[in-house]
Each structure stands twice: as C-alpha cells, then as structure tokens.
Amino acid sequence: MTRIHAERLVALLILLFSLAYFVLAFGIRLPPSSDDTPFSARTFPLVLGPLAMALSLALLVRPPAGEDVGRGLSWGRAAGLVALMALYALAIDRLGFVVTSALFLAGGFYVLGERRLKVLLPIAGVTALGFWILFTLLDVQLDWGIFGRMFR
C-alpha cells in the first residue's frame, strides 16, 4: 500500500468515526434542567462531529502532495461564472426568477463555450421556465419582477 492510499484510508476511517460520533450524539440524554440552555452535553459532539467530517473529507479528496493543483484549470471561465452569479443575485429582484435564470443559464453556457444561439437560448429559457413550473407545483411563490408588476 502506498503512502497516498494509506492517507486516504485513514481519512476514510476518521470520516466514518466522525459520522458515528455525530449520529450517536443525538442519543445523549439531557437532564430536564438543561432544556433551554444553549450549551449542554450534546453541544460539543454536535459541533465536533461535522467539523471532523469536513476535515476528513478535505483530506480524502485533496490531490497528492507535489501535484500542481491549478494547472489546466480555466481561471477566466471560473471568474466569468462567479461574475454571472453576482449579477444574478443583483438582478433577480428586478427582473424576476424566470428572466434572470434564463439570462444566467445562457450566459453560463456562453462562458463555458457554447456559441450557437439556436441551442443556447431555447435550452436556457425552457430550463428556467421548467424550474418555475416545478416551484409553482411545490407551492413556492417566485417573483416575476418588473414583468409581473407590469401586468397586474
């Protein structure tokens, strides 16, 4: 077994232990006097369990030492997608869910390399509309933005 495999095996064991620790923490009985206190016998395990799981997951998925992590990544595309997300957050109140989501998806497809408008626009529009229909069926009210206020 190589050193990398051994490290990953240890990280997996720590992850399983942390998961068990977290799940078993819910079984800790609390005295009636600690019902409304912010810190109890469960507090430490309920905080430490997810923290240990997150750290062991980071150890499990990290690249081996000496590997160039940033090599081959397209930082321009990543920055473009982050900028689109920021614009989405700023525009959703004004333009509404469907229009903003369709524009975000179309922009994301464009940033990722799709240049054919007859593919890009219909897929973005149908996807945004489909999610609006799904949310409507689930009784989640989404704002139509300026377009909804124009037709009221």
Secondary structure, DSSP 8 states (H G I E B T S, - for coil): --HHHHHHHHHHHHHHHHHHHHHHHTT----GGGSS-S--TTHHHHHHHHHHHHHHHHHHHS--TT--TTTT--HHHHHHHHHHHHHHHHHHHHH-HHHHHHHHHHHHHHHTT---HHHHHHHHHHHHHHHHHHHHHTT-----HHHHHHT-
